[in-house]
């Protein structure tokens, strides 16, 4: 498993199963994942489908940055997202705690 698989496959599957999550979050978020298996994606939760695209949207509300390894550990529940954020392994720019908490439901 890597960030590409999580963002391009698992997140859209979760959104198809629970479309209300996209409405609840209702924002464009860029995921900037470093390391092997990483990359940059925009997850546009203002749309009804086709949420994920490669690259960074200029009008994103927040950018989430992490290494591929840490991102996968968070997804597998081997690393607590709040702890990762406090340790600087998971970064949000600008920090929007409300949006970050909503995103946690998607992870």
The first five atom37 places (N, CA, C, CB, O) and aatype in JSON, in Angstrom:
{
  "aatype": [20, 20, 20, 20, 20, 20, 20, 20, 20, 20, 20, 20, 20, 20, 20, 20, 20, 20, 20, 20, 20, 20, 20, 20, 20, 20, 20, 20, 20, 20, 20, 20, 20, 20, 20, 20, 20, 20, 20, 20, 20, 20, 20, 20, 20, 20, 20, 20, 20, 20, 20, 20, 20, 20, 20, 20, 20, 20, 20, 20, 20, 20, 20, 20, 20, 20, 20, 20, 20, 20, 20, 20, 20, 20, 20, 20, 20, 20, 20, 20, 20, 20, 20, 20, 20, 20, 20, 20, 20, 20, 20, 20, 20, 20, 20, 20, 20, 20, 20, 20, 20, 20, 20, 20, 20, 20, 20],
  "atom_mask": [
    [1, 1, 1, 1, 1],
    [1, 1, 1, 1, 1],
    [1, 1, 1, 1, 1],
    [1, 1, 1, 1, 1],
    [1, 1, 1, 1, 1],
    [1, 1, 1, 1, 1],
    [1, 1, 1, 1, 1],
    [1, 1, 1, 1, 1],
    [1, 1, 1, 1, 1],
    [1, 1, 1, 1, 1],
    [1, 1, 1, 1, 1],
    [1, 1, 1, 1, 1],
    [1, 1, 1, 1, 1],
    [1, 1, 1, 1, 1],
    [1, 1, 1, 1, 1],
    [1, 1, 1, 1, 1],
    [1, 1, 1, 1, 1],
    [1, 1, 1, 1, 1],
    [1, 1, 1, 1, 1],
    [1, 1, 1, 1, 1],
    [1, 1, 1, 1, 1],
    [1, 1, 1, 1, 1],
    [1, 1, 1, 1, 1],
    [1, 1, 1, 1, 1],
    [1, 1, 1, 1, 1],
    [1, 1, 1, 1, 1],
    [1, 1, 1, 1, 1],
    [1, 1, 1, 1, 1],
    [1, 1, 1, 1, 1],
    [1, 1, 1, 1, 1],
    [1, 1, 1, 1, 1],
    [1, 1, 1, 1, 1],
    [1, 1, 1, 1, 1],
    [1, 1, 1, 1, 1],
    [1, 1, 1, 1, 1],
    [1, 1, 1, 1, 1],
    [1, 1, 1, 1, 1],
    [1, 1, 1, 1, 1],
    [1, 1, 1, 1, 1],
    [1, 1, 1, 1, 1],
    [1, 1, 1, 1, 1],
    [1, 1, 1, 1, 1],
    [1, 1, 1, 1, 1],
    [1, 1, 1, 1, 1],
    [1, 1, 1, 1, 1],
    [1, 1, 1, 1, 1],
    [1, 1, 1, 1, 1],
    [1, 1, 1, 1, 1],
    [1, 1, 1, 1, 1],
    [1, 1, 1, 1, 1],
    [1, 1, 1, 1, 1],
    [1, 1, 1, 1, 1],
    [1, 1, 1, 1, 1],
    [1, 1, 1, 1, 1],
    [1, 1, 1, 1, 1],
    [1, 1, 1, 1, 1],
    [1, 1, 1, 1, 1],
    [1, 1, 1, 1, 1],
    [1, 1, 1, 1, 1],
    [1, 1, 1, 1, 1],
    [1, 1, 1, 1, 1],
    [1, 1, 1, 1, 1],
    [1, 1, 1, 1, 1],
    [1, 1, 1, 1, 1],
    [1, 1, 1, 1, 1],
    [1, 1, 1, 1, 1],
    [1, 1, 1, 1, 1],
    [1, 1, 1, 1, 1],
    [1, 1, 1, 1, 1],
    [1, 1, 1, 1, 1],
    [1, 1, 1, 1, 1],
    [1, 1, 1, 1, 1],
    [1, 1, 1, 1, 1],
    [1, 1, 1, 1, 1],
    [1, 1, 1, 1, 1],
    [1, 1, 1, 1, 1],
    [1, 1, 1, 1, 1],
    [1, 1, 1, 1, 1],
    [1, 1, 1, 1, 1],
    [1, 1, 1, 1, 1],
    [1, 1, 1, 1, 1],
    [1, 1, 1, 1, 1],
    [1, 1, 1, 1, 1],
    [1, 1, 1, 1, 1],
    [1, 1, 1, 1, 1],
    [1, 1, 1, 1, 1],
    [1, 1, 1, 1, 1],
    [1, 1, 1, 1, 1],
    [1, 1, 1, 1, 1],
    [1, 1, 1, 1, 1],
    [1, 1, 1, 1, 1],
    [1, 1, 1, 1, 1],
    [1, 1, 1, 1, 1],
    [1, 1, 1, 1, 1],
    [1, 1, 1, 1, 1],
    [1, 1, 1, 1, 1],
    [1, 1, 1, 1, 1],
    [1, 1, 1, 1, 1],
    [1, 1, 1, 1, 1],
    [1, 1, 1, 1, 1],
    [1, 1, 1, 1, 1],
    [1, 1, 1, 1, 1],
    [1, 1, 1, 1, 1],
    [1, 1, 1, 1, 1],
    [1, 1, 1, 1, 1],
    [1, 1, 1, 1, 1],
    [1, 1, 1, 1, 1]
  ],
  "atom_positions": [
    [[0.84, -1.18, 0.0], [0.0, 0.0, 0.0], [0.89, 1.25, 0.0], [-0.96, 0.0, 1.22], [1.91, 1.3, 0.68]],
    [[0.47, 2.25, -0.77], [1.17, 3.53, -0.76], [0.14, 4.67, -0.88], [2.22, 3.61, -1.91], [-1.05, 4.42, -1.05]],
    [[0.63, 5.9, -0.79], [-0.25, 7.07, -0.81], [-1.06, 7.14, -2.1], [0.56, 8.35, -0.63], [-2.23, 7.51, -2.08]],
    [[-0.43, 6.8, -3.23], [-1.13, 6.83, -4.52], [-2.37, 5.93, -4.48], [-0.18, 6.39, -5.68], [-3.45, 6.34, -4.9]],
    [[-2.22, 4.72, -3.97], [-3.33, 3.78, -3.87], [-4.41, 4.31, -2.93], [-2.82, 2.4, -3.38], [-5.6, 4.22, -3.23]],
    [[-4.0, 4.86, -1.8], [-4.96, 5.4, -0.83], [-5.76, 6.55, -1.44], [-4.23, 5.88, 0.45], [-6.99, 6.57, -1.38]],
    [[-5.05, 7.5, -2.04], [-5.71, 8.71, -2.55], [-6.51, 8.43, -3.82], [-4.67, 9.79, -2.81], [-7.63, 8.93, -3.97]],
    [[-5.96, 7.65, -4.74], [-6.63, 7.43, -6.02], [-7.7, 6.34, -5.98], [-5.6, 7.09, -7.08], [-8.62, 6.35, -6.8]],
    [[-7.59, 5.4, -5.04], [-8.54, 4.28, -5.01], [-9.37, 4.22, -3.74], [-7.8, 3.0, -5.18], [-10.6, 4.17, -3.79]],
    [[-8.7, 4.21, -2.58], [-9.42, 4.01, -1.32], [-10.29, 5.2, -0.94], [-8.44, 3.73, -0.22], [-11.42, 5.01, -0.48]],
    [[-9.8, 6.41, -1.11], [-10.6, 7.59, -0.76], [-11.85, 7.69, -1.65], [-9.75, 8.89, -0.88], [-12.95, 7.9, -1.14]],
    [[-11.71, 7.54, -2.99], [-12.94, 7.55, -3.81], [-13.92, 6.43, -3.44], [-12.57, 7.43, -5.29], [-15.13, 6.64, -3.47]],
    [[-13.4, 5.24, -3.1], [-14.29, 4.15, -2.68], [-15.05, 4.53, -1.41], [-13.48, 2.85, -2.44], [-16.24, 4.26, -1.29]],
    [[-14.34, 5.16, -0.45], [-14.98, 5.58, 0.79], [-16.06, 6.64, 0.5], [-13.93, 6.14, 1.79], [-17.12, 6.63, 1.12]],
    [[-15.77, 7.54, -0.44], [-16.72, 8.59, -0.78], [-17.94, 8.03, -1.52], [-16.04, 9.66, -1.64], [-19.05, 8.53, -1.35]],
    [[-17.74, 7.01, -2.33], [-18.88, 6.38, -3.02], [-19.77, 5.68, -1.99], [-18.38, 5.36, -4.1], [-21.0, 5.68, -2.12]],
    [[-19.14, 5.09, -0.98], [-19.91, 4.4, 0.07], [-20.64, 5.39, 0.97], [-18.98, 3.5, 0.91], [-21.74, 5.11, 1.44]],
    [[-20.02, 6.55, 1.21], [-20.61, 7.57, 2.09], [-20.51, 8.94, 1.42], [-19.9, 7.59, 3.47], [-19.67, 9.75, 1.81]],
    [[-21.35, 9.21, 0.42], [-21.26, 10.49, -0.3], [-21.51, 11.71, 0.6], [-22.25, 10.51, -1.45], [-21.11, 12.82, 0.26]],
    [[-22.16, 11.49, 1.73], [-22.39, 12.62, 2.65], [-21.09, 13.17, 3.22], [-23.31, 12.18, 3.8], [-21.05, 14.33, 3.65]],
    [[-20.01, 12.37, 3.22], [-18.71, 12.85, 3.71], [-18.19, 14.0, 2.84], [-17.67, 11.7, 3.73], [-17.68, 14.99, 3.36]],
    [[-18.33, 13.86, 1.53], [-17.86, 14.93, 0.63], [-18.62, 16.22, 0.92], [-18.03, 14.52, -0.85], [-18.03, 17.3, 0.97]],
    [[-19.95, 16.1, 1.09], [-20.76, 17.3, 1.39], [-20.37, 17.92, 2.72], [-22.25, 16.94, 1.39], [-20.3, 19.14, 2.85]],
    [[-20.1, 17.06, 3.72], [-19.74, 17.55, 5.05], [-18.41, 18.29, 5.02], [-19.68, 16.39, 6.05], [-18.27, 19.34, 5.64]],
    [[-17.44, 17.75, 4.29], [-16.11, 18.39, 4.22], [-16.19, 19.61, 3.3], [-15.03, 17.39, 3.71], [-15.75, 20.7, 3.69]],
    [[-16.72, 19.45, 2.11], [-17.02, 20.56, 1.2], [-15.87, 21.5, 0.89], [-18.1, 21.34, 1.76], [-16.07, 22.71, 0.84]],
    [[-14.68, 20.97, 0.67], [-13.52, 21.82, 0.38], [-12.57, 21.1, -0.56], [-12.79, 22.22, 1.69], [-12.62, 19.88, -0.71]],
    [[-11.7, 21.87, -1.2], [-10.62, 21.3, -2.01], [-9.39, 21.19, -1.11], [-10.31, 22.17, -3.3], [-9.0, 22.15, -0.44]],
    [[-8.8, 20.0, -1.1], [-7.63, 19.76, -0.26], [-6.53, 19.16, -1.11], [-7.98, 18.83, 0.95], [-6.76, 18.21, -1.87]],
    [[-5.32, 19.7, -0.99], [-4.16, 19.16, -1.7], [-3.41, 18.25, -0.76], [-3.24, 20.3, -2.23], [-3.14, 18.6, 0.39]],
    [[-3.07, 17.06, -1.24], [-2.22, 16.13, -0.5], [-0.86, 16.13, -1.17], [-2.83, 14.68, -0.46], [-0.73, 15.78, -2.34]],
    [[0.15, 16.53, -0.42], [1.52, 16.6, -0.91], [2.32, 15.53, -0.15], [2.15, 18.04, -0.72], [2.72, 15.75, 0.99]],
    [[2.53, 14.39, -0.79], [3.13, 13.24, -0.12], [4.54, 13.02, -0.68], [2.26, 11.97, -0.31], [4.72, 12.86, -1.88]],
    [[5.53, 13.02, 0.21], [6.92, 12.87, -0.22], [7.35, 11.41, -0.16], [7.85, 13.72, 0.67], [6.71, 10.58, 0.49]],
    [[8.44, 11.11, -0.84], [9.01, 9.77, -0.81], [8.43, 8.87, -1.89], [8.78, 9.14, 0.54], [7.56, 9.28, -2.65]],
    [[8.94, 7.65, -1.95], [8.5, 6.68, -2.94], [7.02, 6.35, -2.75], [9.35, 5.4, -2.87], [6.59, 6.07, -1.63]],
    [[6.26, 6.37, -3.82], [4.82, 6.13, -3.73], [4.04, 7.4, -3.47], [4.53, 5.13, -2.63], [2.82, 7.39, -3.41]],
    [[4.76, 8.5, -3.33], [4.12, 9.78, -3.05], [3.81, 10.55, -4.32], [5.0, 10.62, -2.16], [3.9, 10.01, -5.43]],
    [[3.44, 11.8, -4.15], [3.09, 12.67, -5.26], [2.21, 13.8, -4.74], [2.37, 11.89, -6.38], [2.11, 14.02, -3.53]],
    [[1.57, 14.51, -5.65], [0.69, 15.61, -5.29], [-0.67, 15.39, -5.95], [1.29, 16.98, -5.7], [-0.75, 15.17, -7.16]],
    [[-1.71, 15.46, -5.14], [-3.07, 15.27, -5.63], [-3.98, 16.33, -5.02], [-3.6, 13.85, -5.28], [-3.72, 16.84, -3.93]],
    [[-5.04, 16.66, -5.75], [-6.1, 17.5, -5.22], [-7.33, 16.61, -5.04], [-6.4, 18.72, -6.17], [-7.73, 15.89, -5.95]],
    [[-7.91, 16.67, -3.86], [-9.16, 15.98, -3.59], [-10.21, 17.08, -3.47], [-9.09, 15.07, -2.27], [-10.23, 17.84, -2.5]],
    [[-11.09, 17.14, -4.47], [-12.09, 18.2, -4.55], [-13.43, 17.67, -4.01], [-12.26, 18.71, -6.01], [-14.17, 16.99, -4.71]],
    [[-13.7, 18.0, -2.76], [-14.91, 17.51, -2.1], [-16.07, 18.5, -2.23], [-14.62, 17.25, -0.63], [-17.02, 18.45, -1.46]],
    [[-15.97, 19.4, -3.21], [-17.08, 20.29, -3.53], [-17.9, 19.7, -4.69], [-16.56, 21.72, -3.88], [-18.96, 20.22, -5.03]],
    [[-17.39, 18.61, -5.29], [-18.05, 17.99, -6.45], [-18.81, 16.74, -6.02], [-17.01, 17.64, -7.53], [-18.63, 16.23, -4.92]],
    [[-19.68, 16.26, -6.92], [-20.48, 15.07, -6.65], [-19.72, 13.78, -6.94], [-21.76, 15.1, -7.46], [-20.03, 12.74, -6.37]],
    [[-18.72, 13.86, -7.84], [-17.88, 12.7, -8.15], [-16.61, 13.2, -8.85], [-18.64, 11.66, -9.04], [-16.44, 14.4, -9.02]],
    [[-15.74, 12.28, -9.24], [-14.48, 12.7, -9.87], [-13.65, 13.55, -8.92], [-14.76, 13.47, -11.16], [-13.1, 14.57, -9.31]],
    [[-13.56, 13.11, -7.68], [-12.97, 13.93, -6.61], [-11.46, 14.09, -6.72], [-13.3, 13.32, -5.29], [-10.92, 15.13, -6.35]],
    [[-10.78, 13.08, -7.23], [-9.31, 13.08, -7.16], [-8.68, 13.42, -8.51], [-8.8, 11.72, -6.68], [-9.06, 12.86, -9.54]],
    [[-7.71, 14.34, -8.49], [-6.93, 14.64, -9.69], [-5.47, 14.84, -9.28], [-7.48, 15.91, -10.42], [-5.17, 15.23, -8.16]],
    [[-4.57, 14.56, -10.22], [-3.15, 14.77, -9.93], [-2.83, 16.24, -10.0], [-2.26, 13.97, -10.91], [-3.45, 16.99, -10.75]],
    [[-1.84, 16.65, -9.2], [-1.42, 18.04, -9.17], [-2.12, 18.82, -8.07], [-1.68, 18.69, -10.51], [-3.02, 18.31, -7.4]],
    [[-1.68, 20.06, -7.9], [-2.21, 20.91, -6.82], [-3.11, 22.01, -7.39], [-1.05, 21.54, -6.02], [-2.7, 22.76, -8.27]],
    [[-4.32, 22.08, -6.88], [-5.24, 23.15, -7.27], [-4.81, 24.44, -6.58], [-6.72, 22.79, -6.9], [-4.53, 24.45, -5.38]],
    [[-4.77, 25.53, -7.34], [-4.35, 26.81, -6.77], [-5.34, 27.33, -5.73], [-4.19, 27.84, -7.89], [-4.97, 28.09, -4.83]],
    [[-6.62, 26.93, -5.86], [-7.65, 27.46, -4.96], [-8.0, 26.49, -3.83], [-8.89, 27.78, -5.76], [-9.09, 26.57, -3.26]],
    [[-7.08, 25.58, -3.5], [-7.34, 24.62, -2.41], [-7.44, 25.35, -1.08], [-6.23, 23.55, -2.35], [-6.75, 26.34, -0.84]],
    [[-8.3, 24.85, -0.22], [-8.49, 25.45, 1.1], [-7.36, 25.08, 2.06], [-9.84, 25.02, 1.7], [-7.03, 25.83, 2.98]],
    [[-6.75, 23.89, 1.82], [-5.69, 23.45, 2.73], [-4.78, 22.47, 1.99], [-6.27, 22.8, 4.02], [-5.22, 21.76, 1.09]],
    [[-3.51, 22.44, 2.39], [-2.56, 21.46, 1.89], [-2.14, 20.57, 3.05], [-1.32, 22.14, 1.24], [-1.76, 21.06, 4.11]],
    [[-2.22, 19.26, 2.84], [-1.8, 18.28, 3.84], [-0.5, 17.68, 3.34], [-2.9, 17.17, 4.07], [-0.43, 17.18, 2.21]],
    [[0.55, 17.72, 4.17], [1.85, 17.19, 3.79], [2.29, 16.11, 4.76], [2.9, 18.31, 3.74], [2.13, 16.23, 5.97]],
    [[2.85, 15.04, 4.2], [3.39, 13.94, 5.0], [4.29, 13.1, 4.12], [2.24, 13.07, 5.62], [4.28, 13.24, 2.9]],
    [[5.08, 12.23, 4.74], [5.84, 11.28, 3.95], [4.92, 10.12, 3.58], [7.1, 10.77, 4.73], [3.91, 9.9, 4.25]],
    [[5.26, 9.4, 2.54], [4.45, 8.24, 2.13], [4.34, 7.25, 3.29], [5.07, 7.55, 0.89], [3.26, 6.75, 3.58]],
    [[5.46, 6.98, 3.96], [5.46, 6.0, 5.05], [4.51, 6.41, 6.17], [6.87, 5.83, 5.61], [3.73, 5.59, 6.65]],
    [[4.58, 7.68, 6.58], [3.71, 8.15, 7.67], [2.25, 8.17, 7.24], [4.15, 9.55, 8.13], [1.36, 7.83, 8.02]],
    [[2.0, 8.57, 5.99], [0.63, 8.63, 5.48], [0.0, 7.24, 5.5], [0.61, 9.22, 4.04], [-1.15, 7.07, 5.91]],
    [[0.76, 6.24, 5.06], [0.27, 4.85, 5.06], [0.03, 4.38, 6.49], [1.27, 3.91, 4.34], [-0.98, 3.72, 6.77]],
    [[0.94, 4.71, 7.41], [0.77, 4.31, 8.82], [-0.49, 4.93, 9.42], [2.02, 4.72, 9.67], [-1.19, 4.28, 10.19]],
    [[-0.78, 6.17, 9.06], [-2.0, 6.84, 9.55], [-3.23, 6.11, 9.0], [-2.02, 8.35, 9.13], [-4.18, 5.85, 9.73]],
    [[-3.2, 5.79, 7.73], [-4.33, 5.09, 7.1], [-4.55, 3.71, 7.72], [-4.1, 4.94, 5.58], [-5.68, 3.27, 7.89]],
    [[-3.45, 3.03, 8.05], [-3.54, 1.69, 8.65], [-3.78, 1.74, 10.15], [-2.26, 0.9, 8.37], [-3.82, 0.7, 10.82]],
    [[-3.95, 2.93, 10.69], [-4.18, 3.15, 12.13], [-2.99, 2.69, 12.99], [-5.45, 2.4, 12.57], [-3.16, 2.33, 14.15]],
    [[-1.78, 2.7, 12.39], [-0.57, 2.36, 13.13], [0.09, 3.62, 13.69], [0.43, 1.6, 12.23], [0.98, 3.55, 14.53]],
    [[-0.38, 4.79, 13.21], [0.12, 6.07, 13.67], [-1.08, 6.98, 13.86], [1.16, 6.69, 12.67], [-1.87, 7.17, 12.93]],
    [[-1.23, 7.53, 15.06], [-2.33, 8.43, 15.36], [-2.09, 9.76, 14.65], [-2.48, 8.64, 16.91], [-1.01, 10.34, 14.76]],
    [[-3.09, 10.24, 13.91], [-2.95, 11.47, 13.13], [-2.64, 12.69, 14.01], [-4.22, 11.73, 12.34], [-1.83, 13.54, 13.63]],
    [[-3.27, 12.77, 15.19], [-3.01, 13.9, 16.08], [-1.56, 13.87, 16.58], [-3.98, 13.89, 17.29], [-0.9, 14.9, 16.64]],
    [[-1.08, 12.67, 16.92], [0.32, 12.54, 17.36], [1.27, 12.9, 16.22], [0.6, 11.09, 17.87], [2.27, 13.58, 16.43]],
    [[0.95, 12.42, 15.01], [1.78, 12.72, 13.85], [1.86, 14.22, 13.61], [1.24, 12.0, 12.6], [2.92, 14.75, 13.26]],
    [[0.73, 14.92, 13.78], [0.71, 16.37, 13.6], [1.56, 17.06, 14.66], [-0.74, 16.89, 13.65], [2.3, 18.0, 14.37]],
    [[1.45, 16.59, 15.91], [2.24, 17.21, 16.98], [3.73, 16.95, 16.8], [1.78, 16.68, 18.35], [4.56, 17.76, 17.21]],
    [[4.08, 15.82, 16.19], [5.48, 15.49, 15.96], [6.03, 16.09, 14.66], [5.66, 13.97, 15.93], [7.2, 15.92, 14.34]],
    [[5.17, 16.8, 13.93], [5.59, 17.43, 12.68], [5.65, 16.46, 11.51], [6.93, 18.05, 12.86], [6.18, 16.81, 10.45]],
    [[5.11, 15.25, 11.67], [5.1, 14.27, 10.58], [3.92, 14.49, 9.63], [5.05, 12.85, 11.16], [3.95, 14.05, 8.48]],
    [[2.9, 15.17, 10.12], [1.7, 15.48, 9.35], [1.49, 16.98, 9.5], [0.44, 14.64, 9.84], [1.31, 17.49, 10.6]],
    [[1.5, 17.69, 8.35], [1.39, 19.15, 8.39], [0.18, 19.62, 7.61], [2.67, 19.81, 7.84], [-0.16, 19.07, 6.57]],
    [[-0.46, 20.65, 8.15], [-1.62, 21.27, 7.51], [-1.3, 22.73, 7.28], [-2.91, 21.11, 8.38], [-0.85, 23.43, 8.19]],
    [[-1.53, 23.21, 6.04], [-1.23, 24.6, 5.74], [-2.35, 25.19, 4.92], [0.11, 24.73, 4.99], [-2.63, 24.64, 3.85]],
    [[-3.02, 26.26, 5.31], [-2.99, 26.79, 6.68], [-3.69, 25.83, 7.63], [-3.66, 28.2, 6.74], [-4.5, 25.01, 7.19]],
    [[-3.38, 25.92, 8.89], [-3.97, 25.02, 9.88], [-5.43, 25.41, 10.1], [-3.18, 25.05, 11.22], [-5.72, 26.49, 10.61]],
    [[-6.32, 24.54, 9.71], [-7.75, 24.72, 9.92], [-8.22, 23.49, 10.69], [-8.55, 24.9, 8.54], [-8.49, 22.44, 10.1]],
    [[-8.3, 23.62, 12.0], [-8.59, 22.47, 12.86], [-9.93, 21.83, 12.51], [-8.57, 22.88, 14.33], [-10.05, 20.6, 12.51]],
    [[-10.94, 22.64, 12.21], [-12.25, 22.11, 11.86], [-12.19, 21.25, 10.6], [-13.23, 23.24, 11.66], [-12.77, 20.16, 10.56]],
    [[-11.48, 21.74, 9.57], [-11.34, 21.0, 8.32], [-10.49, 19.74, 8.55], [-10.7, 21.89, 7.23], [-10.8, 18.68, 8.0]],
    [[-9.44, 19.85, 9.34], [-8.58, 18.69, 9.63], [-9.37, 17.59, 10.33], [-7.39, 19.11, 10.5], [-9.18, 16.41, 10.03]],
    [[-10.25, 17.97, 11.26], [-11.05, 16.98, 11.98], [-12.04, 16.3, 11.02], [-11.81, 17.65, 13.16], [-12.27, 15.1, 11.12]],
    [[-12.62, 17.07, 10.09], [-13.53, 16.48, 9.11], [-12.79, 15.51, 8.19], [-14.22, 17.58, 8.28], [-13.3, 14.44, 7.86]],
    [[-11.57, 15.9, 7.79], [-10.77, 15.03, 6.92], [-10.43, 13.71, 7.6], [-9.49, 15.74, 6.51], [-10.31, 12.68, 6.94]],
    [[-10.26, 13.75, 8.92], [-9.93, 12.54, 9.67], [-10.99, 11.46, 9.46], [-9.77, 12.86, 11.16], [-10.68, 10.27, 9.47]],
    [[-12.25, 11.87, 9.29], [-13.33, 10.91, 9.05], [-13.15, 10.16, 7.73], [-14.66, 11.62, 9.05], [-13.6, 9.02, 7.58]],
    [[-12.47, 10.8, 6.79], [-12.23, 10.2, 5.48], [-11.05, 9.23, 5.52], [-11.98, 11.29, 4.44], [-10.97, 8.31, 4.71]],
    [[-10.16, 9.45, 6.44], [-8.97, 8.6, 6.54], [-9.27, 7.35, 7.34], [-7.81, 9.37, 7.18], [-8.39, 6.51, 7.53]]
  ]
}
